[in-house]
Amino acid sequence: MEKIWYKSYREDLHKEIDPTIYNSIAEIFKQNCEKYKELPAFHNLGKTITYGELEILSKKFASYLQNNLGLKQNARVAIMLPNVLQYPVALFGIISAGMTVVNVNPMYSARELEHQLNDSGAESIVILSNSANVLEKIIKNTGVKNVIITDVGDLLSFPKSMIVNFLLRYIKKLVPKYSLPEAVTFKNVLGLGREEEFKTPVIKREDTAFLQYTGGTTGVAKGAELTHGNIISNILQAKEWIKPSIVEREEIIITPLPLYHIFSLTANLFTYTSIGGLVVLITDPRNIKGFVGELKKWKFTALTGVNTLFNKLVADPDFAQVDFSAFRLALGGGMAVQQDVAQKWKQVTGIPLIEAYGLSETSPAVCLNPLDLKEYNGSIGLPISSTILSIRNDEGKEVPIGEAGELCVQGPQVMKGYWKRPDETKKVMTEDGFFKTGDIAIINDDGYVKLVDRKKDMVIVSGFNVYPNEVEDVVCKHEKVFESAVVGVPDKNSGEAVKLFVVKKDESLTQEELKEYCKKNLAAYKRPRIIEFRPDLPKSNVGKILRKELR
């Protein structure tokens, strides 16, 4: 059968990229800092740092890692931070030193954090004081030797830095007590790291820049190895796509999604700094009133988010008072954009809500709707530059146009593989070099891709992936649980919610007891919203639990 591979039908958007023009992300960063030295790079909580200041701070951080800690090139350094100024400083410091960033979700439980630190082999971590008590519980079970602790306000101007830190620690009591006596503060790191002592390493495109953790069929979180070449490719692909709608040096992008999430990391931090844009970091987007208040301060040009966030914004009456005069791009990813939300969004802002699609394993962008799209079309768009799609059936054969099958991707943004898991890597790669996404899709006559189902049982809660096997594995460790199964159910706020079915081993088990147990062992978005006890669970003739029937 003739190969049926799809590139974008919009040749004006699908210009091939050349990722070999750069050797590393560090090279792009250095070039950006020289080119845009005086321009504002990042803003958070009233404080702005320029590209020139960012380069100095990150070089001090890199020097500390090299000289004070003695870390070698390719060492893994974990970052467990929300959207604060310390994140880009630490990130570019690690990248510039030729080391690997291990992004860690600050919402992780002690169990989840312990697994990720041990699996990645990270010996160093940069962590917010709010999460330090979680690290304290498990640090002795890991190989972590170096802990750098920071408070939210550490890089803000005085006296605001002191006020913010005092407020969070003593008034709002958001910093639980912890004991990490060997830890150093972020401020001291910048004081000890001497910029002039930093030695620029030789970094290659095939070197690993990130271990971006994602779940899988086994329920064990795996690190997708994203190389410098992968990220460079996705930056160039994104720039090629948005080029008609941006003005170099004049862009202001609002960033409510956490930078440890691959969507925000590439789309906001890397893409917009590569054009001299200002990245406005929102530390707590769940505070919608505060978020809208921040939006009112800016004539922003772009905003990225997930469907649930857009829905909450349009539901807030104050959002309509925001100045949308410079607004050109609203990009939704991480989860499906709903038609009703897209329609309300355009009514309020006058700007269409553009849907994109990607995965941690693809750095992340795969498909994107054209920015000149006028109305919601229910698709995830067209494949971006230098990206080929293939739709395949269960036998791995390509299906004709208009038929459903698994969406497979080939392009320079596809990961090197799963960190130290060659067997898992082999499961998701075809013999001819395509990555199997696990999503079922259809491509229409115009080349637009529409997702129709998920092959895997993943649940998406407000843009975060929840893998049923992981939750089930945790629940089944409870002494009163005999069997469990997890499915996703529709939820108007989060898109989907986690529903847990349990067969009791001990009849005294209650929902409250199980919820408290999950609270201790799972990040908030992974915890079951609904728990249903059953005498048994539906199974196949070989004993496999049938989640499909439960759904």
Beta strands, then each sheet from edge to edge (+ up, - down):
strand 1: 5-6
strand 2: 40-44
strand 3: 47-50
strand 4: 76-80
strand 5: 100-103
strand 6: 124-128
strand 7: 146-150
strand 8: 184-185
strand 9: 208-214
strand 10: 222-227
strand 11: 252-255
strand 12: 278-281
strand 13: 302-305
strand 14: 329-332
strand 15: 353-358
strand 16: 365-368
strand 17: 382-383
strand 18: 388-392
strand 19: 405-410
strand 20: 417-418
strand 21: 435-443
strand 22: 449-454
strand 23: 459-461
strand 24: 464-466
strand 25: 481-491
strand 26: 495-504
strand 27: 530-533
sheet 1: 1+ 18- 19+ 21- 22+
sheet 2: 3+ 2- 12- 11- 13- 14- 15- 16+ 17-
sheet 3: 8+ 7+ 6+ 4+ 5+ 9+ 10- 20+
sheet 4: 23+ 24-
sheet 5: 25+ 26- 27-
end
